[in-house]
Amino acid sequence: MISLDKLTKVFGHGPHATVVLEDLNFSVAEREIFAIVGPSGAGKSTLAQCINLLERPTSGSVIVNGENLSHLNEEQLRIARRRIGTIFQSDGLFSRRTAAQNVALPLEYLGATKGEAKHRVAELLERVGLSSRANHFPHELSGGQRQRVGIARALALRPSVLLADEATSGLDPESTASIVALLKELRDDLGLAILFITHEMDTVLKVADSVARLDHGHIVESGALVSLLRDPTSLLGQALRPTSTPAVLPAGKDQWQLVYANAHVPADWLSTLSLTVGSPISLLGASIETINGAVVGQATIGLNATDDSTIINAALDLGLVAERISEQRPLLAPAPVLEIVA
Amino acid sequence: MSVIHSAVNDVPLDKIPALVFPALVETLIMVGIVMVIVIVVGVPLGALVHNLAPGGLIENRAAHSTVSWVVSIGRSLPFLILMASIMPFTRLITGTNIGIAAAVVPMSLAGVAFFTRIVENSLRSVPPSLVRVARASGASKLQVVRTAQLSEAVPQILGGLTINTIAMIEYSAIAGTIGAGGIGYVAVTYGYQRFDNTVMLVTIVILVVTVALVQLLGDAAVRLTTPYARRSSKRMRRAAPVSSEPVLAA
């Protein structure tokens, strides 16, 4: 379990001071994957360095398992860092060390004996499925394999918190999926609190239990992933829902956007809605999926003009929040993007 | 005509080995001692300068400027001038102004200054992200320097060490003029001052071969310490017979 309490980071002094992070509060429980998203320049890397204690916060605290790590001296800090495993963007491997030697690094720093280290390294490589690559150098491994080595290394000292700083950025979709699966597996097996910092929304959908959006050093929105996705008013939820351009609206129909707002949306809502409002419905676009065991989704439909409130109420009865999309809005307009909104 | 003229004073061919080989041994001893000092002092000094710089592990602007300035002085004096100007210092340390011991002092100073910059430069080429990785993995500052900086820069440092060694062979010839002996000294006194073309030629050949050998050794060391180069050269060797098969068939 890790929590931040009023964490603030300021670089520089006096008139040149830049506030990079301001008054951040959140906590990540055991067996939780907490994603932090935000555009570049939002303060994500500084946040990562404050969490793995490479940077000291200007004020506020980082608390791991109830212990405040912000007031430690340099030597205590070095020991405290061992409780937090960090997975870096794929280039964090030492080029002149084999996979096994890279994984052994934290053990070497700790002063583990050769025998102990060897045993633990074998166990870790086995855990991430790379036993057969133990003696390969980083340049002989694929991006996904390199990141697995990075994960094994982060786990070497049995941390209770894992920090993934853009861990899947730059990986191909297949490798990303396998890293995400591995992280979820590790969370369940080892009871880790995982902090996943990224700018990739689609990865967040696959990995996170909760999400916070960081912008200009502030957390502007946060919550459980599923509730954000079910909240039609949430900008973060909107940014997270996969969007694509819907089909062309047939003439004489109005375009509506529906968002799954709760767990009770019947699978056959489309025909039910059509009967209730007494109009055939054109399905123009939809994305419905199960995330963390809950069904979430959205749909774009077209139907013949009737009273707006009839449609809204009928949809609401089915657990859907309906919003009419005005005709002025160009059909091909890009989906609202976080950066623009902010 | 000049051949006949100079032949009178020339060292006879059969005496040349007796003249040249002890000189070569002197050069190797001189350069060997100097290089040991250069590595022992230059590596920590280079790491120190690198880490005192902004963004380093023990960032300190004042200390960085001071050390950097001292190193630059060592780098900027022509070796002959450096050697002459530190004579009193040399005598203080070795008790003499001539011979190998006296040559080792100025050569080490020049060599350390040179190597400090080489080490500093090599460390700069290591991705700074590795330092973060090491620190986040719980490394102490010394462990960071050893594993995330020096160890990763070994190939570059060895490449620089090769250049440095060759420069020291060159300096040893200049140091030869204060009676330190060595192959360079033989070239200057016999070849240049006494117009003995044969000795000149022999010393040139020996120097070229020595420098080429040092370079070959250095290149091999760099290759051996670079996993990428090591593996790819093995692959190339393995691939070679395959590619030559069609030629043999034809």
Interface residues (C-beta under 8 A of the other chain):
Chain A: Q49 N52 L53 L54 R78 I79 R81 R82 I84 T86 F88 Q89 D91 G92 F94 S95 R96 L105 P106 E108 Y109 L110 F137 H139 E140 R153 A156 L157
Chain B: P127 S129 L130 R132 V133 A134 R135 A136 S137 G138 A139 S140 Q143 T147 A148 S151 E152 V154 P155 T225 T226 P227 Y228 R231
